[in-house]
Amino acid sequence: MRPETEAWWQKAGDDWLVDSDYDFVIVSPDFAGKRFVDRAVEVSYLWEADAGLEALCYTPEEFRRKARQISIVAEAIRTGIELVQEASTNEEPVTASPRDT
């Protein structure tokens, strides 16, 4: 699995604790044809940190659709930190729907 498009880290709010987990939205065309739960399992095998991981894994198409809805994806776009964005994509950047901002 190689995320080729984007990875977002959902920042913890004021309620962050030492034992809080990491929340990521990972977008990759490699997720196509895989069940949603299987994607997270695949990513969890790559996770080496002691802290927990919550990975929401989407294809680029699913991510664009979720970005236009009231969703965790839209919230991550609005308040999270974009960690990776490949320069090879010719697509427009994804932004949250105006109703979510």
Secondary structure as GFF3:
##gff-version 3
##sequence-region A 1 101
A	DSSP	beta_strand	6	9	.	.	.	ID=ss1
A	DSSP	beta_strand	22	27	.	.	.	ID=ss2
A	DSSP	three_ten_helix	29	31	.	.	.	ID=ss3
A	DSSP	alpha_helix	36	44	.	.	.	ID=ss4
A	DSSP	beta_strand	53	58	.	.	.	ID=ss5
A	DSSP	alpha_helix	60	67	.	.	.	ID=ss6
A	DSSP	alpha_helix	72	79	.	.	.	ID=ss7
A	DSSP	beta_strand	81	85	.	.	.	ID=ss8
A	DSSP	three_ten_helix	98	100	.	.	.	ID=ss9
###
